[in-house]
Amino acid sequence: MAISKSANIPGSARRTLTVPVLKQQDEKEYVVKILDKMRLSKAVNAAEGKKQMDPATICTVETEDGRRHTLIVNKVLEGVITEEFPNETYVGHTFAFTRHEKAIGKRYHTYSVDVLS
């Protein structure tokens, strides 16, 4: 987490508690450095009349512009990364990935993934 002195309050420390979600679009390449291990998000209560969703697998990433985001990692992307980098050794590596459109009759997206560093 980034910690910096606040200009407005003497002696206070500033910590980032939340970062925006990286909203993925189909057929767009994203280059990200994974900053921490994948984990389950907190459960969110479903709105009235809606189905309760399971917590998502997430991790914090840094994009090419230096901004931090929360990446929602679907099972396909998680499987590709953790197969190549077991035991959380993916942390600190940079990946380029593209989410592809769902195939007809399928409930999930597939990904193309390259390791850059």
Secondary structure, 3 states (H helix, E strand, C coil): CCEEECCCCCCCEEECCCCCECCCCECCEEEEEECCCCEECCCCCCCCCCCCCCCCEEEEEEECCCCEEEEECCHHHHHHHHHHCCCCCCCCCEEEEEECCCCCCCCCCCEEEEECC
